[in-house]
Amino acid sequence: MAGSARNTDRATRPKRADARRNQENLLDAAAAIFVTSGVEAPIRDIAAKAGVGTATIYRHFPTRADLIIAVYRHQVDSLAEAGPTLLKNSATPYAALGQWIDLFVDFVITKQGLATVLQSDDPCYDPLHSYFLERLVPACTRLLDAATDSGEIRTDLAAYELMRGVGGICAGAGNNHHYDARRLVGLLIAGLRRAE
C-alpha cells in the first residue's frame, strides 16, 4: 500500500524544470525526425538526435503511439502559447497574427507526414483533433479579435474559417517545389487588411 501511494504521489507531482526541459528536447527531436523520416523512423534515430538512450524514450513513452501523441500535443501547446507572446512583442496585432499564421503553416506542413497515422482506425488518436481545436481556435480568435479591434483587418472572418483556409492551402503543397504554400498564405493574410 505504501509503495502504491508513493507511485500515485510521484505521478501527480509536477515535473522538475530540468525534467520538463529534457522531455521537451526529446519531443522536439522526435518531431524533427518525423518530418524527415516519417513516424516509423527508428527510435534509435530519435534518441541520437535527443542525446539520450532508447531506454529513456521508452521510459517516457512506452509505445510509438504514446510518442506520436505527445509530439502532436507538445506542438499544439507551443503554437497556442505563442499567440499571447506574439501579441505582447509585435509592433501591431496584425503583425502578431501574421507571425502566428506563419508558425501555423510550419505546424500544418510538418504534420502532413502524420496525416496517415492520425486518420487511422486506431482510437488512441481520436482525441487529437478535438485537442487541436480546443487549443488553437481560441488562440487564433484572440489574435483575430486584437487585429480587428485595432482596425487593421476586416471583421467578417472566424478563426476556424481562417485555419481551415490555411490548412487547405498547405495541403496542396505536397512535395511540389513549384507550389509555395507560404507565399499563398501570405497573400491570404494580406487580403485581410482593411482598404485604406
N, C-alpha and C positions, 0 to 999 in steps of 0.2 A: 504494500500500500504506500509506504513512504517513497519507494522508487517511482511509483506511478505519479504521485503528487509532484515529485521533483521534475519528471518529464513534462507534466502539464504546465508547471510553472515556467520551465525553460521554453516551451512552445509559445506561451503567451507573452513572455518578456520581449520588449523591443530589442532589435539587434543593435550591437555597439556600432558606432560610426565607422570604425575600420572594417567591420564585418559587412556593413551595408555597402561601403566603397568596393570591397572585394567582390561582392555579388554583382554590383553594377558593372564592374570591369569584366566579369565573366559574361554577363548578358550582352554587353557591347561587343565583346569578342565573338560571341555566338551569332549575333546579328550580322556582323561583318562577314563571317564565314558563310552564313546562309545566303547572303547576297551574291557572293562569288561562286559558291559551290552547291547551293541548294540545301534544303533542310535535312537531307540524308547524308550530309558531309560527315566524315568520321569524327567521333568525339575527340580523338587524339589531336585532330587539327584545331579544334576549338580550345582544348586545353593548352596546346602550344601557344596559340595566339594570346590567351589569357595569362600565360605564365604560371599555370597550375598543373597538377597531376589530374589524370582522368578520374581518380577516386574522389577528388574534390567536387568535380562536376556531378558525379553520381550521388554524392552525399547530399548536395543541394537539390538535385533534380534526378530522381530515381529512374524516370523514363524519358525518352526523347520527347514525348508529348508534353511532359511537365516543363521541359526546357523551352519548347516552341511557345507554349502558352505564356511562360514567364517573360520571354523575349518580347512577344507581342504586347503584353500588358505594360512592360517597362517602357517601351517606345511610345505607347499611347499616353502613359503618365507623363513622360518627358515633354511630349508635344502639348498636353493640356497645361502643364505647369509653365511652359514658355510664354503663353499668352499674357499673363499679368506682368511678367518681366519685360516683355517687349513693349507693352503699353507704357510702362514706367520709364523705359530708357530710350524710346524712339522720339524723333522730332515731332511727329504727329500721329494721331490714331490711324490714319490711312497708311502711313509708313509701317506702323506696327502690324496692321492687317496684311500688308504685302509681304513682310518678312515672315509672318506666321504661315501664310499660304505657301511660301517657298519651302518652309520646313515640312508642311503638309505634303507637298509634291514629293519631297525626298522620302517621306514615310510611305506614300502610296506606291511610288516606283519600286522601293525596296521590298514591299510586301507582295509584289506580283509573283515572286518565287514561292510565297507561302499560299497562294490562292488555291492550289490543288488540295493542299492539306486542310486549309480552313474550310473548304467546301466539301470535304469528305463526309462519309457517313458516320464518322467517329463522334459520338455525342459529347466527348470532352471538349470539343472546340465550339459547341453551340453557343455558350455564353459570351464568346469573344465579340460578336457583332454588337450585342447589347452593350457590352462594356465600352466599345469604341464610341457608340452613340452617346452613352451617358456621360462620358468624359470629354469628348471633343465637340459635340454640338454646343454645349454651354460655353466652352472656351471660344469657339468661333463666333457665337452670338454676342458675347461680351465685346469682342473686337469690332464686329459689325456695328453694334449699338454705339460704341465710342466714336467710330468714324462717321456714323450718321448724325450723332448729336453734335459733332464738330462742324457739320455742314459740308464735309468733304466728299461724301458719296451719296448716291441715290438711296431712297428709303424703301424700295419695293423688293428687297431680296432677303430671303431667310437663310440662316446658316446651313441648314440641311440641304437646301437647294444649291447653294454655292459649293458645298463639299461634294455633292453628287456630280455637279458640273466639272469640277476639277478632277475628280476620280475618273469620269468618263474620258476626259482629255488624256489623262495619263494612261488609261487602259489601251489607247490606240498606239502607244509608243512601241511596245514590244522590244524587239532588237533592231528596229528600223532606224538606221543612222540618219536618214533623211527626214525624220519626224522629230521635231524638237518640242516636246510636251511643255517644258518650262517656258519657252518663248510664247507658246499659245496660251498658257495660263496667265502669263504676264499681260497679254493683250486682253484677256478676260477681266483681270483686275483693273487694268487701265480703263476699261469700259464702265466700271462702276463710278468713276469720277463724275461729279456734277458738272454740267456745262457752265462755264463762267461767262 
